[in-house]
């Protein structure tokens, strides 16, 4: 039976198998073969009988348990190992000298992050609907585009008389629908339905803010002719005195706290939430009488600076709230400046099955945020202030903070809406102030949009291990100083032209009426969107000079310099990357994983062949002693041999009879066939890269790869040397233990082993 030892034996030991397990750990499992044979079939050394119907499952060889003094260390490291494995990132693990480990860690981070990104997309898109656009359009057409009998629409309001014409016409007609299109009465009780579908919540409210008389200074030459002077709006100059009939809220001043109002950013300035307000009625007739009374008693006068019309509607068909605010500003110059704000928001969240699915996504989102909070804390604890040197880490913190704010607001919004709807149902004749909630819901949606944008940009963090993907970041990073210096020069010229345009055309051209508008107008000129005729009419001499010189210096000179800086830097970066030696790429990682898996399967197949030859060498019954000696000469360990023998020695007499040998041969043959099928399938799935006698290709030679036979031969020799050294070390330890030299000599032998 010694003649059977015709191969390198060290690769059959438990230590060798452990080495192979470590090499193939985390390898890419071949999912192309998931039939009855497992992709990595367990050998006969498994403590449990191997079955061929386990699907794609990896049954590893049972490793030798450690000594008793090592168990406390393992138990103490259990929690740390779990945290390291669960929250392991390229920043928490030492991957600087291990390119393969870096790619594996980054890929794992990318997969987890893609699941998080999918959840965020479901959340953001699940909270929006295309119906909101049509809801907004319908309300805009009704209240902004409808005209009165005199042809006055909201957008064409230019005087106070136009305002009353609109309020008593299109506004009342739009708020109170009392008839069908065939003039039949619309039976809706005391409730008004706009467009028959949208229920008016509460009653509309009109509010104005006034300025005190003599709030501005009149020149000495005109004091005798001008008795009244009303300044532009200023919160400190608001008129807080009662006027007119003094018999209701429309004629008495109320602070912002009294009416629970909020400030508003108008076209001319920002207005407070205070003023004089009048709530309309739930019926069209009563509301018309209220408006007529306000008009007859001059509710609007020279001191009025702004009028707000607020109301809200709810559409149960699409579960959407539409909060409308119509604003007419009366500047100190006279005339009127109309503007409007229509917010369509979803305040009641959970009704349909899709809403509850979004609720589930929200819970998953909270789990992800908790996961990433722990991850960032671990990275910050390891790297301290160096953590903030990476722009990606700052973006991580920004995304997490925005997400936490979104979660808090989501809870607040749900509670606030429930309370507001409850009070509205109890007192339906009161004004329903949804402006506050609509404003913050809009900001919440904006925040989610920005968060989703950063979440998509963050993908570049996980694909930066590829040369092609790093070209953008490398180019921008390298030319940052040049762009910064150029930006200073660019904006000096840009702002000089902005001030010139504001002073030349600000009094006549709307796009140059303010300095901020000048800045955006000049950006539009760069993109080709401009009104040259308006500039030419405003100043026939300096207008063309301004336009020609601006286009020449900014567009043709400065902008092309900016592009030249980026193009030159990109060319340099691309040339450097092309001349660099190729690092480990994903394709190489997959190839190495397949190589390791292929080698492990092949060596397992050889182990089975050894056992089959050991069985064939015997005649009749095989004793454990002969079986053990034969396999031990081939490099097997006693523990493995005992486990394999006892698995088929059913009667426990240390002898394999003919039936037991037959069962063992059948199972070994089945496992061998399964391994052959898996090896063949592995080669086919990888494009015939792994035939047993395949020579190394030119590409593999250039990358440092060797042929399969050479690789297996080298692996056997290395493992044989390790086994021989391990055997020597164990014998030396045994001799020293007998001699009583178990102290420093053990350490010396260990160091000797490590050196060998």
C-alpha positions in Angstrom: 0.0 0.0 0.0 3.0 2.3 0.2 3.2 2.2 -3.5 0.0 4.2 -3.7 1.8 7.3 -2.4 2.7 8.6 -5.8 1.7 12.2 -5.3 2.5 15.2 -3.1 0.9 14.4 0.1 0.8 17.7 2.0 -2.2 19.1 0.2 -4.4 16.4 1.7 -3.9 17.4 5.3 -6.4 19.3 7.5 -3.9 22.2 7.6 -3.8 22.3 3.8 -7.5 22.2 3.6 -7.7 25.1 6.0 -5.3 27.0 3.8 -7.5 26.4 0.8 -10.6 27.5 2.7 -8.9 30.7 3.7 -7.8 31.3 0.1 -11.3 30.6 -1.3 -13.1 32.5 1.5 -15.4 35.0 0.1 -14.9 33.7 -3.4 -17.5 34.1 -6.0 -19.7 31.1 -5.9 -20.6 29.7 -9.3 -24.4 30.1 -9.4 -24.6 28.7 -12.9 -24.6 25.2 -11.4 -27.3 24.8 -8.7 -28.6 21.4 -9.5 -28.6 18.4 -7.3 -24.8 18.3 -6.8 -23.6 21.1 -4.5 -21.2 23.6 -6.1 -18.5 22.8 -3.5 -19.2 19.2 -2.4 -18.0 18.2 1.0 -15.4 15.5 1.3 -15.7 12.4 3.4 -14.2 14.1 6.3 -17.4 16.0 7.1 -18.9 14.9 10.4 -22.4 14.6 8.9 -23.1 12.4 5.8 -23.1 14.5 2.7 -26.3 14.6 0.7 -26.5 15.6 -2.9 -29.8 17.4 -2.7 -28.6 20.4 -0.6 -28.5 22.8 -3.6 -25.9 25.5 -3.7 -24.4 25.0 -0.2 -20.9 24.9 1.0 -20.0 22.2 3.5 -16.6 22.9 4.8 -14.3 20.4 6.5 -14.5 20.5 10.2 -11.4 22.2 11.5 -9.5 21.0 14.5 -10.8 22.8 17.6 -8.4 25.0 19.3 -6.9 24.3 22.7 -8.9 25.1 25.8 -6.8 28.2 26.6 -7.8 29.8 23.4 -11.6 29.6 23.9 -11.8 32.6 26.2 -10.0 34.7 23.7 -12.5 33.7 21.0 -15.4 34.5 23.2 -14.0 37.9 24.1 -13.4 38.7 20.4 -16.9 37.6 19.4 -18.6 41.0 19.8 -15.7 42.9 18.1 -15.6 40.4 15.3 -19.3 40.8 14.7 -19.0 44.6 14.6 -16.0 44.5 12.3 -17.8 42.1 9.9 -21.1 44.0 10.0 -19.8 47.5 9.8 -16.5 46.8 8.1 -15.6 49.5 5.6 -12.5 50.6 3.7 -12.0 53.2 6.5 -12.4 50.8 9.4 -10.3 48.0 8.0 -6.6 48.1 7.1 -6.8 47.7 3.3 -3.9 50.0 2.4 -1.6 47.0 1.6 -4.2 44.6 0.4 -5.7 45.6 -2.9 -8.0 42.6 -3.1 -9.3 43.2 0.4 -10.0 46.8 -0.5 -12.0 45.9 -3.6 -14.0 43.2 -1.7 -14.8 45.7 1.1 -15.7 48.4 -1.3 -17.9 46.1 -3.3 -19.7 45.0 -0.1 -20.2 48.6 0.8 -21.5 49.4 -2.7 -24.1 46.5 -2.6 -25.4 47.7 0.8 -25.5 51.3 -0.3 -27.4 50.4 -3.5 -30.1 48.8 -1.4 -30.2 52.0 0.7 -30.4 54.1 -2.5 -33.3 51.9 -3.8 -35.1 52.4 -0.6 -34.6 56.2 -0.7 -35.9 56.3 -4.3 -39.0 54.4 -3.3 -39.6 56.8 -0.5 -39.1 60.0 -2.5 -41.1 58.9 -5.5 -43.7 57.2 -3.4 -44.6 60.5 -1.8 -45.1 62.3 -5.1 -47.6 61.9 -7.8 -48.2 63.3 -11.3 -51.7 64.0 -10.2 -50.4 66.9 -8.0 -49.3 68.7 -11.1 -52.8 68.5 -12.7 -54.4 69.5 -9.4 -52.1 72.6 -9.3 -52.8 73.4 -12.9 -56.6 73.2 -12.4 -56.5 75.6 -9.5 -54.2 77.9 -11.3 -56.4 78.1 -14.4 -59.5 78.7 -12.2 -58.2 81.4 -9.9 -55.4 83.0 -11.9 -56.5 82.6 -15.5 -60.2 83.3 -15.2 -61.4 86.8 -16.2 -64.2 89.0 -14.9 -66.9 90.6 -17.0 -64.6 93.6 -17.4 -61.8 91.2 -18.6 -59.7 91.5 -15.4 -57.7 88.4 -14.5 -55.6 88.0 -11.4 -52.4 88.5 -13.4 -53.7 91.7 -14.9 -54.6 93.4 -11.6 -53.0 96.9 -11.8 -55.1 99.0 -9.4 -57.3 98.6 -6.3 -60.4 98.8 -8.4 -59.1 95.9 -10.5 -58.6 94.0 -7.2 -62.3 94.4 -6.2 -63.4 93.6 -9.6 -61.5 90.3 -9.4 -62.5 89.5 -5.9 -66.3 89.9 -6.6 -66.0 88.1 -9.9 -63.6 85.2 -10.6 -62.7 84.7 -6.9 -66.3 84.1 -5.7 -67.2 82.1 -8.8 -64.2 79.9 -8.2 -64.7 79.4 -4.5 -68.4 78.6 -4.5 -69.8 76.1 -7.0 -73.6 76.1 -6.6 -74.8 74.7 -10.0 -74.0 72.0 -12.5 -73.1 72.8 -16.1 -76.8 72.6 -17.0 -77.8 75.2 -14.4 -79.3 72.5 -12.1 -78.6 73.1 -8.4 -75.6 71.4 -6.9 -76.8 69.7 -3.7 -73.8 69.9 -1.5 -75.3 71.3 1.7 -73.3 74.0 3.4 -70.1 72.7 1.9 -68.5 74.1 -1.2 -66.8 71.8 -3.8 -64.5 73.5 -6.3 -64.7 71.8 -9.7 -67.2 69.4 -8.0 -64.3 67.4 -6.7 -62.3 69.6 -4.3 -63.8 70.3 -0.9 -63.2 73.8 0.4 -61.7 73.4 3.9 -63.2 75.9 6.4 -63.6 79.5 5.0 -61.3 81.7 3.0 -59.5 84.6 4.6 -58.5 88.0 3.4 -55.7 89.9 5.2 -54.1 93.2 4.6 -51.1 95.1 6.0 -51.0 98.9 6.2 -48.4 101.5 6.7 -48.8 104.5 9.0 -49.4 108.0 7.6 -46.5 110.4 7.6 -44.1 107.4 7.9 -41.8 109.1 5.3 -40.3 112.5 5.1 -41.6 115.1 2.6 -39.2 117.7 1.2 -39.6 121.2 2.5 -40.8 122.6 -0.9 -43.7 120.1 -1.0 -44.9 120.1 2.6 -47.7 122.5 1.9 -49.1 120.6 -1.1 -48.6 117.0 0.2 -50.4 116.3 3.5 -50.0 112.5 3.6 -47.0 110.3 3.1 -46.9 106.5 3.2 -43.5 104.9 3.1 -42.5 101.6 1.5 -43.3 98.6 3.7 -41.3 98.3 6.9 -42.4 96.1 9.8 -41.6 98.8 12.3 -43.9 101.3 10.4 -47.0 99.0 10.3 -50.3 100.8 11.1 -51.7 99.1 14.2 -54.6 101.6 14.8 -58.3 100.6 14.2 -60.0 102.4 11.3 -63.3 102.4 9.4 -66.3 100.7 11.0 -64.2 99.4 13.9 -66.8 96.6 14.4 -64.9 93.5 13.5 -61.5 91.8 12.8 -61.3 93.6 9.4 -61.0 97.0 11.0 -58.9 96.1 14.0 -55.2 95.2 14.0 -54.0 91.8 15.1 -50.5 90.7 15.8 -48.8 87.8 14.2 -49.1 85.8 17.5 -52.9 86.6 17.7 -53.7 85.1 14.4 -50.9 82.5 14.4 -49.6 83.9 11.1 -46.3 83.6 9.5 -44.1 86.0 7.4 -44.2 85.9 3.6 -41.5 86.6 1.1 -43.2 88.7 -1.6 -41.9 90.0 -4.9 -41.1 93.4 -3.4 -40.2 92.6 0.2 -40.9 90.3 3.1 -44.2 90.9 5.0 -45.1 89.9 8.6 -48.0 87.6 9.6 -49.9 90.4 11.3 -52.5 92.9 10.0 -56.3 93.3 9.5 -58.2 90.2 8.4 -61.7 89.2 7.3 -63.0 85.7 7.1 -65.5 85.0 4.4 -68.6 82.8 4.7 -69.3 79.2 3.6 -72.0 80.5 1.2 -71.6 82.6 -1.9 -74.2 85.1 -1.0 -72.8 85.9 2.5 -69.3 86.2 1.1 -70.5 88.6 -1.6 -72.1 90.8 1.0 -68.9 90.9 3.1 -66.9 91.9 0.1 -69.4 94.6 -0.9 -69.2 96.0 2.7 -65.4 96.1 2.7 -65.4 97.8 -0.7 -68.0 100.5 0.2 -66.2 101.4 3.4 -62.7 101.7 1.8 -61.1 98.8 3.5 -58.1 99.3 1.1 -56.6 102.8 1.0 -53.3 104.6 0.4 -51.7 102.9 3.4 -52.3 99.4 2.2 -49.2 97.7 1.1 -50.3 94.1 0.6 -53.5 91.9 0.5 -53.5 88.2 1.0 -56.3 85.8 0.0 -55.8 82.3 1.7 -57.9 79.2 1.4 -57.3 75.4 1.2 -59.0 72.6 -0.7 -58.9 68.8 -0.3 -59.3 66.2 -3.1 -60.3 62.8 -1.7 -59.8 61.1 -5.1 -56.1 61.6 -5.0 -55.7 62.4 -1.2 -54.1 65.8 -1.9 -54.3 69.1 -0.2 -54.1 72.3 -2.3 -53.1 75.4 -0.3 -53.7 78.6 -2.3 -52.3 82.0 -1.5 -53.1 85.0 -3.8 -51.0 88.1 -3.1 -51.5 91.6 -4.4 -48.7 94.0 -3.4 -49.4 97.8 -3.6 -46.0 99.5 -3.8 -45.4 103.1 -2.7 -45.1 104.0 -6.3 -48.7 103.2 -7.0 -50.3 100.4 -9.0 -50.4 96.7 -8.0 -48.1 93.7 -8.3 -49.9 90.4 -8.3 -48.3 87.1 -7.4 -49.6 83.7 -6.2 -48.4 80.6 -4.5 -50.2 77.2 -4.9 -48.8 74.3 -3.0 -50.2 70.8 -3.6 -49.0 68.5 -0.8 -49.9 65.1 0.6 -50.5 65.6 4.3 -52.5 62.5 5.1 -50.0 59.7 4.4 -51.3 56.2 5.0 -54.5 55.2 3.3 -53.9 52.8 0.3 -51.8 49.7 0.2 -49.1 51.6 -1.6 -49.0 54.1 1.3 -48.4 51.2 3.7 -45.7 49.8 1.4 -44.0 53.3 1.6 -44.4 53.1 5.4 -42.5 49.8 5.3 -39.8 51.5 3.2 -39.7 54.3 5.8 -39.0 51.8 8.6 -36.2 50.2 6.5 -34.9 53.7 5.9 -34.7 54.3 9.7 -32.8 51.0 10.1 -30.3 52.1 7.4 -29.8 55.5 9.0 -29.1 53.8 12.3 -26.6 51.5 10.5 -24.8 54.4 8.9 -24.7 56.4 12.1 -22.9 53.6 13.8 -20.6 53.2 10.8 -19.6 56.9 10.8 -19.1 56.8 14.6 -16.7 53.9 14.2 -14.8 55.6 11.4 -14.6 58.9 13.4 -13.4 57.0 16.4 -10.6 55.4 14.4 -9.4 58.3 12.3 -10.3 61.2 14.7 -10.0 64.6 12.9 -8.4 63.0 9.8 -11.9 61.7 9.1 -13.0 65.2 8.0 -10.3 65.5 5.3 -12.4 63.4 2.9 -15.2 65.1 1.1 -17.1 61.8 1.0 -17.2 61.6 4.7 -18.6 65.1 4.9 -21.2 64.1 2.4 -22.0 61.1 4.5 -22.6 63.3 7.5 -24.7 65.7 5.5 -26.9 62.9 4.1 -27.4 61.4 7.6 -28.3 64.8 9.1 -30.8 65.5 6.4 -32.3 62.1 6.9 -32.7 62.5 10.6 -34.4 65.9 10.1 -36.7 64.2 7.6 -37.6 61.5 10.1 -38.4 64.0 12.9 -40.5 66.2 10.6 -42.4 63.2 9.3 -43.5 62.4 12.9 -44.3 66.1 13.6 -46.3 66.5 10.4 -48.4 63.4 11.1 -49.3 64.6 14.6 -49.9 68.2 13.5 -52.2 67.3 10.7 -54.3 65.0 13.0 -54.8 67.8 15.5 -55.6 70.4 12.8 -58.1 68.2 11.0 -59.7 67.4 14.4 -60.3 71.0 15.2 -61.5 71.8 11.7 -64.1 69.1 11.9 -65.4 70.4 15.2 -65.6 74.0 13.9 -66.1 74.0 10.1 -66.9 77.7 10.0 -63.4 78.7 11.0 -60.4 79.5 8.7 -58.3 76.4 8.2 -54.7 77.5 8.3 -52.7 74.9 6.3 -50.2 77.4 5.1 -47.7 76.5 7.9 -47.9 72.8 7.2 -47.9 73.3 3.4 -44.7 75.4 3.7 -42.8 72.9 5.8 -44.1 70.0 3.7 -42.7 71.7 0.6 -39.4 72.3 2.4 -39.4 68.6 3.4 -39.9 67.6 -0.2 -37.1 69.9 -1.2 -34.8 68.5 1.4 -35.6 64.9 0.2 -34.8 66.0 -3.3 -31.4 67.4 -2.3 -30.8 64.3 -0.1 -31.5 62.0 -3.0 -29.2 64.1 -5.3 -26.3 63.7 -2.8 -27.2 60.0 -2.4 -26.7 59.4 -6.1 -23.5 61.5 -6.2 -22.2 59.4 -3.3 -22.0 56.4 -5.6 -18.7 57.8 -6.9 -17.2 57.0 -3.5 -17.6 53.3 -4.1 -16.6 53.1 -7.7 -13.3 55.1 -7.2 -11.2 51.9 -7.2 -11.4 51.9 -11.1 -9.0 54.0 -13.1 -11.7 55.2 -15.5 -13.9 56.3 -12.6 -11.1 58.3 -10.9 -10.5 60.5 -13.9 -13.2 63.0 -13.0 -12.2 63.4 -9.4 -8.5 63.4 -10.2 -9.0 66.1 -12.8 -11.1 68.3 -10.7 -8.7 67.9 -7.7 -5.6 68.7 -9.7 -6.9 71.8 -11.4 -8.7 73.1 -8.3 -6.0 75.8 -7.6 -6.0 76.9 -11.2 -9.8 77.2 -11.3 -9.8 79.1 -8.1 -7.3 81.7 -9.4 -9.2 81.9 -12.6 -12.6 82.3 -10.8 -11.3 85.4 -9.0 -10.3 87.0 -12.3 -13.6 85.9 -13.9 -15.9 87.3 -11.2 -14.0 90.6 -11.0 -14.9 91.1 -14.7 -18.4 89.6 -14.3 -19.5 91.7 -11.4 -18.1 94.8 -13.0 -20.4 94.2 -16.0 -23.3 93.4 -13.7 -23.0 96.8 -12.0 -22.6 98.5 -15.3 -25.8 96.8 -16.6 -27.7 97.6 -13.5 -26.8 101.3 -13.7 -27.4 101.6 -17.4 -30.6 99.6 -17.9 -32.1 99.2 -14.4 -34.8 101.8 -14.8 -36.2 100.5 -18.1 -35.4 96.8 -18.5 -37.0 94.3 -16.1 -34.2 91.8 -16.3 -31.8 94.5 -15.1 -34.1 96.1 -12.5 -32.1 94.7 -9.5 -28.5 93.8 -9.1 -29.4 90.1 -8.5 -31.4 90.0 -11.7 -28.4 91.5 -13.5 -26.2 88.6 -12.3 -28.7 85.9 -13.6 -29.3 87.9 -16.8 -25.6 87.8 -17.6 -25.4 84.1 -17.0 -28.3 83.7 -19.4 -26.4 85.8 -22.0 -23.5 83.3 -21.7 -26.0 80.5 -22.5 -27.5 82.5 -25.4 -30.7 83.6 -23.8 -31.0 87.5 -24.0 -33.2 90.3 -25.2 -30.9 92.6 -27.2 -33.7 94.9 -28.3 -34.6 95.8 -24.7 -30.9 96.8 -24.1 -30.7 98.8 -27.3 -34.0 100.7 -26.5 -32.8 101.5 -23.0 -29.5 103.0 -24.2 -28.8 103.3 -27.9 -25.1 104.1 -27.4 -23.8 102.3 -24.4 -26.2 99.3 -24.8 -24.5 97.8 -27.9 -21.0 98.6 -26.4 -21.9 96.8 -23.2 -23.3 93.8 -25.1 -20.4 93.4 -27.5 -17.6 93.8 -25.0 -19.3 91.5 -22.5 -19.7 88.7 -25.0 -16.1 89.1 -26.2 -14.3 89.2 -22.9 -16.6 86.9 -20.9 -17.8 84.4 -23.5 -14.9 84.2 -26.0 -12.0 84.8 -23.7 -12.7 83.9 -20.0 -15.0 81.0 -20.6 -12.6 79.4 -23.1 -9.8 79.9 -20.7 -11.8 78.0 -18.1 -12.4 75.1 -20.6 -8.8 75.1 -21.6 -7.7 74.6 -17.9 -9.9 71.6 -17.5 -9.0 70.1 -20.9 -5.3 70.4 -20.3 -5.6 68.9 -16.8 -7.8 66.0 -18.1 -5.2 65.2 -20.8 -2.4 65.0 -18.3 -4.4 62.8 -15.9 -5.5 60.5 -18.7 -1.9 60.2 -20.0 -0.6 59.4 -16.5 -3.3 56.8 -15.8 -2.6 55.1 -19.1 1.1 54.8 -18.3 0.5 53.4 -14.8 0.7 49.7 -14.2 -2.7 48.1 -14.0 -3.9 47.5 -10.5 -6.2 44.7 -9.4 -9.5 45.2 -11.1 -12.9 43.6 -10.6 -12.4 41.2 -13.5 -9.1 40.1 -12.0 -10.7 39.6 -8.7 -13.4 37.4 -10.3 -10.7 35.5 -12.1 -8.7 34.9 -8.9 -11.8 33.8 -7.1 -12.6 31.3 -9.8 -9.0 30.1 -9.8 -9.1 29.5 -6.0 -12.5 27.7 -6.2 -11.3 25.6 -9.1 -8.1 24.6 -7.3 -10.0 23.7 -4.1 -12.4 21.5 -6.0 -9.6 19.8 -7.8 -7.7 19.0 -4.6 -10.9 17.7 -3.0 -11.3 15.4 -6.0 -7.8 14.1 -5.5 -8.5 13.4 -1.8 -11.5 11.2 -2.8 -9.2 9.4 -5.3 -6.7 8.7 -2.5 -9.4 7.1 -0.3 -10.8 5.1 -3.3 -7.3 3.8 -4.0 -6.9 2.9 -0.3 -10.2 0.9 -0.5 -9.2 -0.8 -3.7 -5.8 -1.9 -2.3 -7.4 -4.0 0.4 -8.9 -7.5 -0.1 -11.9 -8.6 1.9 -12.2 -6.7 5.2 -10.1 -3.6 5.9 -8.9 -2.9 9.4 -8.7 0.5 10.7 -4.9 0.1 11.3 -4.2 -0.6 7.7 -6.6 2.1 6.5 -5.0 4.6 8.8 -1.4 3.7 7.8 -2.1 4.0 4.1 -3.8 7.4 4.3 -1.3 8.7 6.8 1.5 8.1 4.4 -0.4 10.2 1.9 -0.5 13.1 4.3 -3.8 12.7 6.1 -4.1 13.4 9.8 -5.3 11.0 12.4 -8.4 12.9 13.3 -9.6 13.1 9.7 -8.9 9.4 9.1 -10.8 8.5 12.3 -13.8 10.6 11.4 -13.9 9.2 7.8 -13.6 5.6 9.1 -16.2 5.9 11.9 -18.6 7.4 9.4 -19.0 4.2 7.6 -18.0 1.7 10.3 -21.6 1.3 11.4 -21.0 -1.6 13.9 -18.0 0.1 15.5 -15.7 -2.9 15.3 -12.8 -1.0 13.7 -13.2 -3.1 10.6 -14.9 -2.3 7.2 -16.7 -5.3 5.9 -17.7 -5.8 2.3 -21.1 -4.0 2.6 -19.6 -1.0 4.4 -16.9 -0.8 1.7 -19.5 -0.9 -1.0 -21.5 1.9 0.6 -18.3 3.9 1.0 -17.3 3.4 -2.6 -20.8 4.4 -3.9 -20.8 7.6 -1.9 -17.3 8.4 -2.9 -18.1 7.9 -6.6 -21.2 10.1 -6.3 -19.1 12.8 -4.7 -16.4 12.4 -7.4 -19.0 12.7 -10.2 -20.5 15.8 -8.5 -17.0 17.4 -8.3 -16.3 16.6 -12.0 -19.6 18.2 -13.0 -18.9 21.3 -11.0 -15.3 21.6 -12.3 -16.6 21.2 -15.9 -19.4 23.7 -15.3 -17.0 26.2 -13.6 -14.8 26.1 -16.7 -17.7 26.6 -19.1 -19.1 29.5 -17.1 -15.8 31.3 -17.2 -15.3 31.0 -20.9 -13.1 27.9 -20.9 -10.5 29.6 -18.8 -9.9 26.6 -16.6 -9.3 23.4 -18.6 -6.9 21.2 -16.7 -4.1 21.3 -19.3 -4.6 24.9 -20.5 -1.4 26.9 -20.9 -1.0 30.5 -19.7 -2.2 33.1 -22.2 -0.2 36.1 -23.2 -2.5 38.3 -21.1 -2.1 36.2 -18.0 1.7 36.1 -18.5 1.8 39.9 -18.7 -0.3 40.1 -15.5 1.8 37.6 -13.6 -0.5 34.5 -14.0 0.9 31.0 -14.5 -0.6 27.9 -16.0 -3.0 25.8 -14.0 -0.7 22.8 -13.7 2.2 25.0 -12.6 0.0 26.8 -10.1 -1.2 23.5 -8.6 2.3 22.1 -8.4 3.6 25.2 -6.7 0.7 25.1 -4.2 1.4 21.5 -3.4 5.1 22.2 -2.7 4.4 25.2 -0.5 1.8 23.2 1.5 4.1 20.3 1.7 6.8 22.5 3.2 4.4 23.9 5.7 3.3 20.5 6.7 6.9 19.3 7.1 7.8 22.3 9.2 4.6 21.8 11.3 5.6 18.1 11.9 9.1 19.2 12.9 7.8 21.8 15.2 5.4 19.4 16.9 8.2 16.8 17.4 10.5 19.4 18.9 7.8 20.6 21.2 7.2 16.9 22.3 10.9 16.4 22.9 11.2 19.6 24.9 8.2 18.8 26.9 9.7 15.4 27.9 12.9 17.2 28.8 10.9 19.7 30.9 11.9 22.7 28.8 8.5 24.1 28.1 9.2 27.8 28.8 11.5 29.9 26.7 12.3 27.0 24.4 8.7 26.8 23.2 8.9 30.5 22.3 12.2 29.8 20.5 10.7 27.0 18.5 7.7 29.1 17.6 10.0 31.9 16.3 12.1 29.3 14.5 8.9 28.0 12.8 7.8 31.5 11.8 11.2 32.2 10.3 11.1 29.0 8.4 
